[in-house]
Amino acid sequence: MDVIPWQNFISSDPNVCGGELCLSATRVPVTIVLDSLAEGSTREEILRSYPSLRPDHIDAALSYAAELAHQEHPGISSVSQI
């Protein structure tokens, strides 16, 4: 599967949700989608709950999160192996 270019689907507008990152052409913050997935919601459940979303929006949110996970986080210590 190709990684979706999240930049095409995520934007920030100070007049929408206080400038929070939202999925383009919606008022749905990226964090809502990621939190829903982390809590076990299916893609179908998310799309039903937020009718303005398209499947590409969910893919973009995941691509964005994956990119963030690849960045270094100097404030996080390494997890020790047991």
C-alpha positions in Angstrom: 0.0 0.0 0.0 1.3 3.4 -0.9 1.6 6.0 1.9 -1.0 8.7 1.3 0.3 12.3 1.2 -1.3 13.5 4.4 -0.6 17.1 3.6 -3.3 16.9 0.9 -5.9 16.0 3.5 -4.9 17.8 6.7 -5.0 21.6 7.3 -5.0 24.2 10.1 -7.2 27.3 10.0 -7.3 29.7 13.0 -11.0 30.1 12.3 -11.8 26.4 12.4 -11.5 24.5 15.7 -9.1 27.2 17.1 -6.4 26.3 14.5 -6.3 22.6 15.5 -5.2 20.3 12.8 -8.4 19.1 11.0 -9.2 16.9 8.1 -9.6 19.1 5.0 -13.1 20.3 4.2 -14.4 19.1 7.6 -14.4 20.3 11.2 -13.1 17.0 12.4 -9.7 17.2 14.3 -7.1 14.7 13.4 -6.9 13.7 17.1 -10.5 12.6 17.0 -9.8 10.0 14.3 -6.6 8.9 15.9 -8.1 8.6 19.4 -11.1 6.7 18.0 -8.8 4.2 16.3 -6.7 3.8 19.4 -9.9 3.1 21.4 -10.8 0.3 19.1 -13.3 2.0 16.7 -13.4 0.6 13.2 -13.0 2.7 10.1 -16.6 2.1 9.4 -17.7 3.3 12.8 -15.7 6.5 12.5 -17.1 7.2 9.0 -20.6 6.6 10.3 -20.0 8.9 13.3 -18.5 11.7 11.2 -20.3 11.7 7.8 -18.1 14.5 6.4 -15.1 12.2 6.5 -14.0 10.0 3.6 -11.8 6.9 3.9 -8.8 9.0 2.6 -9.1 11.2 5.6 -8.5 8.2 7.9 -5.6 7.1 5.8 -4.2 10.7 6.0 -4.5 10.8 9.8 -2.6 7.5 10.1 0.1 8.7 7.7 0.5 11.8 9.7 0.8 9.8 13.0 3.3 7.5 11.4 5.5 10.4 10.2 5.4 11.8 13.7 6.4 8.5 15.2 9.5 8.4 13.0 10.7 11.8 14.3 13.1 11.8 17.2 11.6 12.7 20.6 14.4 14.0 22.8 12.2 14.1 25.9 11.3 10.4 25.8 13.7 7.9 27.3 14.4 4.6 25.7 12.3 1.6 26.8 14.5 -0.9 28.5 14.5 -4.5 27.2 13.8 -7.2 29.9 
